[in-house]
Each structure stands twice: as structure tokens, then as C-alpha cells.
Amino acid sequence: MGYNWEEIFESKTNKELYDIVVGKKVLSGEAVKYARQELENRNFDFDNMEANKAAWQISRLLEEEDISQSEILGRQPSYIPPKILLISILLILLLFLVINYMTVYELPIGMAVYLSGLATLYILLNNYRYKKQTQERQDRQKKISELKEKLNKDNLLGKGSPIQEEIIRQKKEDLNRKNTVSYIVLGFVIIYLIIHFLGWL
């Protein structure tokens, strides 16, 4: 039974099809022929690979941005000023003094030092992560702007252009991939809950 390559390749990105055509992904000669045909139907410019690679790079950078945002799930670290660290250490010391001099309990000074050290370490790591993510985001945005400017200069990023269509197609492909992973995880969670529910009966 043969594959319906025309239908299969309709949803593929230009990058995936190009990799098939140049042999980076090894498929049958028939598949290569249909991959090239699909690219030609999309007005893929084999002579301007620099522009195509720029489009693929934009897509990859946009995907990295989406992944970065989804990984933090709204818990993006925000910069914590040094005065918050100072206030935290003072509160720990105050709590230590209150417990030691106003209650029957006696805590070792080492515990206050340990908690102050933990607070310091947490804030330093948080601020490092914040600066790193901010720098990565700025670098990505700068690179995306440079690539878009380059493509716009050559009038390759207009509405309905093959390059613009490829970027949109790549975004849809990334979204479909994320949705598939979400459905698989949801399926496992539902199966797990059903098994445990049946075990309780």
C-alpha cells in the first residue's frame, strides 16, 4: 500500500520538505518528487536560500520565545531589589530575638544565620535568572527584528508572500505539536485517575 504523499506533504513546513528534497531526511524517490512538487506549488525560491533560512530562523526564534513563556507558566521571576533582602534578614533576626527573649524557647543563632543565608541565596539566584531570561528575550527580539528588516528590504515579508506563509505554517505546526503533547499528557492523567478510582471501589 503506497503513501498519499500529496496529502501528507500539504501540512509539512517548507523546511521539512526542503530537508527531504536535499536528502537530509531519507525517503523514497517518489516522496522526494512530491516534496519538490509541493515546494514548487508554494512558490518556494530555491535560488534564494538565504531568505528561506532567515524565515526558518525567525520561526525557530519565535518557537523558543513560546517555549520560554510556557516553561515559566506565568511564574517569571521579577527583579528583587537589595532592600528586600535587607528587610528579610532584619525580619529573620527580629523573629529570632522575639522567640529567644519573649518565649520559653531558645533558638541557636546558627538557625538565624542559616535562614538569612537561604534568603540571600534565593534572592541572588532569582535575580540572576531574571537577568538571564531578560537578556535572552532581548537577544531573540533583536535577532527577529534584524531578520525581518532584512526580509522586508527585499520585499519578501509582505502579506501572502511564500516567506510569510512559511512563518505562519511553522507557527501552526508548533501549535499542533504542543496540542498533541497536551492531549497525550491529559490522556495519561485521565487513565491514572480512572485506575485509582476503580481501585477505591
C-alpha positions in Angstrom: 0.0 0.0 0.0 1.5 3.3 -1.1 1.5 6.6 0.8 -0.5 9.6 -0.3 2.5 11.9 -0.4 0.5 14.9 -1.7 -1.8 14.8 1.3 1.0 14.1 3.8 3.2 16.9 2.5 0.4 19.5 2.4 0.8 20.1 6.2 4.6 19.9 6.2 6.7 23.1 6.6 9.0 24.3 3.8 12.0 23.3 6.0 10.8 19.7 6.4 10.1 19.4 2.6 13.4 21.0 1.7 15.3 18.6 4.0 13.6 15.7 2.1 14.5 17.2 -1.2 18.2 17.7 -0.4 18.4 14.2 1.3 18.7 15.3 4.9 15.7 13.1 5.6 16.0 9.9 3.6 12.7 8.9 1.9 11.9 7.2 -1.4 12.5 8.8 -4.8 8.7 9.2 -5.2 8.5 11.1 -1.9 11.3 13.4 -2.9 9.5 14.1 -6.2 6.3 15.0 -4.3 8.2 17.1 -1.8 9.8 19.2 -4.6 6.4 19.5 -6.3 4.8 20.7 -3.1 7.5 23.3 -2.6 7.1 24.5 -6.2 3.3 24.8 -5.7 4.1 27.1 -2.7 6.4 29.2 -5.0 9.4 28.2 -2.9 12.5 30.1 -4.2 15.3 27.5 -4.5 17.6 30.3 -5.7 17.2 32.5 -2.6 18.1 30.1 0.2 19.4 33.0 2.3 15.9 34.3 2.6 14.4 30.9 3.3 17.0 30.3 6.0 16.2 33.7 7.5 12.5 32.7 7.6 13.3 29.4 9.3 15.5 31.2 11.8 12.6 33.6 12.6 10.3 30.6 13.1 12.8 28.9 15.4 13.3 32.1 17.5 9.5 32.6 17.8 9.2 29.0 18.9 12.0 29.5 21.5 10.1 32.5 22.8 6.9 30.5 23.1 8.7 27.7 24.9 10.4 30.1 27.3 7.0 31.7 28.1 5.3 28.3 28.6 8.1 27.0 30.8 7.7 29.7 33.3 3.9 29.4 33.2 3.3 32.9 34.5 5.9 32.5 37.2 8.5 34.6 35.5 11.0 35.8 38.1 10.9 39.5 38.8 13.8 41.5 40.0 14.0 41.7 43.8 15.7 44.9 45.0 18.6 44.6 47.6 16.4 46.4 50.2 14.0 43.4 50.2 17.0 41.2 51.1 17.9 43.5 53.9 14.4 43.6 55.2 14.1 39.8 55.0 17.4 39.4 57.0 16.2 42.0 59.6 12.8 40.2 59.9 14.6 36.9 60.5 16.8 38.4 63.2 13.8 40.1 64.8 11.9 36.9 64.8 14.9 35.2 66.4 15.1 37.8 69.1 11.3 37.7 69.8 11.4 33.9 70.1 14.5 33.8 72.3 13.6 36.7 74.7 9.8 36.6 74.8 9.1 32.9 74.9 10.4 29.9 76.7 12.0 28.6 73.5 15.6 29.2 72.7 16.9 29.0 69.2 20.6 28.8 68.3 22.0 31.9 66.5 23.1 29.4 63.8 19.5 29.0 62.7 19.1 32.7 62.1 22.3 32.8 60.1 21.2 29.7 58.1 17.8 31.3 57.3 19.4 34.6 56.4 21.8 32.7 54.1 18.9 30.9 52.4 17.0 34.1 51.9 20.2 35.7 50.4 20.8 32.7 48.1 17.2 32.6 46.9 17.2 36.3 46.0 20.6 36.2 44.3 19.5 33.1 42.2 16.1 34.7 41.4 17.8 37.9 40.2 20.4 36.0 38.2 17.6 34.0 36.5 15.6 37.2 35.9 18.6 39.0 34.2 19.4 35.9 32.1 15.8 35.5 30.8 15.6 39.2 30.1 18.9 39.2 28.2 17.8 36.1 26.2 14.5 37.7 25.4 16.1 40.9 24.3 18.7 39.0 22.1 15.8 37.0 20.5 13.8 40.1 19.8 16.8 41.9 18.4 17.6 38.9 16.1 14.0 38.6 14.9 13.9 42.4 14.2 17.2 42.2 12.2 15.9 39.2 10.1 12.5 40.8 9.5 14.2 44.0 8.4 16.4 42.1 6.0 13.4 40.3 4.5 11.4 43.5 4.3 14.2 45.2 2.5 13.9 42.6 -0.2 10.1 42.8 -0.2 9.9 39.1 0.9 7.8 39.5 4.0 4.6 41.0 2.6 1.2 39.6 3.1 0.7 36.4 1.2 4.4 36.0 0.3 5.8 32.5 0.4 8.1 33.5 3.3 5.2 35.0 5.3 3.2 31.8 4.6 6.0 29.7 5.8 6.3 31.5 9.1 2.5 31.2 9.6 2.7 27.5 8.6 5.5 26.9 11.1 3.6 28.6 13.9 0.6 26.3 13.2 2.8 23.3 13.2 4.3 24.2 16.5 0.8 24.8 18.0 -0.3 21.4 16.7 2.7 19.7 18.2 2.1 21.4 21.6 -1.6 20.4 21.5 -0.7 16.8 20.7 1.7 16.7 23.7 -1.0 18.3 25.9 -3.6 15.7 24.8 -1.2 12.8 25.5 -0.4 14.1 29.0 -4.1 14.7 29.6 -4.9 11.1 28.5 -2.3 9.7 30.9 -3.7 11.7 33.7 -7.3 10.6 33.0 -6.2 6.9 32.7 -4.2 7.3 36.0 -7.3 8.8 37.8 -9.6 6.1 36.4 -7.3 3.3 37.6 -7.1 4.9 41.1 -10.8 5.5 41.1 -11.5 1.8 40.2 -9.0 0.8 42.9 -11.1 2.7 45.5 -14.3 0.9 44.6 
